[in-house]
Amino acid sequence: MTDTIPEGFAPHTRKSPLTAPWEPIYSRTTDAAVILGLRIAEAHTNSRGMAHGGLITALADNAMGLSCGHVAGGGTRLVTVNLSADFLGPAKVGQWLEIVTDVVKTGSRLCFAQALITADGVPCARANATFSVVTAKP
C-alpha cells in the first residue's frame, strides 16, 4: 500500500456537503466517463475497519451520474431514480478505491449506467443506476 495517487487523477472539483468529510477525492475524465478515486482512510470505514458500503454506494452514484451528464452533454442535470449495489469483497484502509463507470445509454428522459468499484485493482463492488433528466422549467 502506498499514499501515491495514480497517474491522471487530480483533486475532484465537484464538491458537495455529503462528500466534504471524505476529502480528498480525486477524479479523472475520459471521453466516456468521470472516474472517481480516493485513498481509503479510517474515517471511511465501518466498525469492522472496511470501507463503508454507504461511502462506496454514494461515490458510485456520484461517478455514474457525472458520467451520464458528461456523455449526454454539458449542462445536463440528472437525479437518481434507481440505484443498486452488490458488494463483492473488502476495501481496506490504505487501498486505492476507484469507481470506473460505463454509460449504458443516454436519452432525453432517462440515462443508465453501471460501475465497477475496485480496491487496489481488485473488484470490491459493482453498481447500476438509472437517472432522470431534469429539464429546466420555462
Summary of the structure (lengths in Angstrom):
residues: 138
radius of gyration: 14.7
end to end distance: 51.9
largest distance: 51.9
contacts: 415
relative contact order: 0.21
helix: 19%
strand: 44%
